[in-house]
Amino acid sequence: MPKVRPLGKPLAEKGKDLTAKSLLGKQIAQKKRELREIYGGVMSPADLDRELGFRSRGGGVAWAQMVGVEAIMVSPKRKGYETDLVAEKIVRSRMAV
């Protein structure tokens, strides 16, 4: 019988979680660096479309709403999306099964 931690999770499974989390964290950090280098801290809806590969306008905005990335007001008429949040959602959606 495997040793059990107080939280009820076997130690063998704990190691797998840490490996997956560290890999996920590294991938998120890498994507954040890449997007910040290209777009800076805020992405426009057109930048979002381009990064996600949508050919028509509005696909990136719909994706952002679907995954829970809220737009921020860049000016009274313009909206943008935080690059770090977009990067995290992109990587997490790649990892989801």
N, C-alpha and C positions, 0 to 999 in steps of 0.2 A: 504494500500500500504506500503511495507517495506521501511525502510530508506535505502538510497543508498549512498554509499561512492563516493568520487570524481572519483574513477576509474571505477565506474559503476557496481560494484559487491555488491549485497545485503549483509547486515551484517550477516544474518543467514548462508549464504554460506561460509563466511569468517571463521567462527568458525570450520566448517567441514574441510576446507583446512588445518587449523593449526593443528587440531588433527591428520589428516592423515600425514602431514609433520613431526610432532614430533614423531609419531610412526615409520615412515620410517627412520627418523634420528637415533632413538634408535636401530632399527634393523640393520642398516648399521654399527653403532658403535660397536655393539655386534659382528657382523660377522668379522669386521676388527680385533678386539681383538683376536677372536678365530683363525683366519688365521695367524696373526702375531705370536701367541704363537706356532703354529705348524710349520710354514714355515719360519718365520722371515720376512724380508722386501721384499724379491724377491722370486718368485716361478719359478721353472724350468718348462719346458713343461710337464715333467713326473708328477710333483706335480699338475699341472693344470688338467691333465687327471684324476689323482686320485681323486682330489677334486670334479670334475664334474661328476664322475662316468663312464667315458669312459673306456672300456676294451681294445680297440685297441689304438695304438699310433697315435697321430695327431689330435684326436677329440677335445682336449682342445685348440690346436693352431687354428683350424678352427673356434671354438666358439669365441675365442678372436678376431679374425679378423672380424667375423660377428657382434659382439657387439661394436667394436671400441676400444679395448684395444690393444695398440701398444706394441710390444716387445722392451725391452731395452737390450743393449749389456752388458753382465756381464764380458765377456772377448772377445778377438778377435774371438773365435770360438763358444762361448756359448751365447744364448739368455735367457732372463728371463722376468717375468711379475711382475709389482708392485702389491704387496699383497693388498694394500688399494683400488686400482682401480678394481681389480678382485672382492673383497668383495662387493663393491658398485654395480657393474654390476650384480652380482649374486642376491643380494637382490632386486634390481630394476626389474630384470626379473621375480622374484617371484611375485611381486606386480602387474605387468602388466596384463591386462585382454585381 
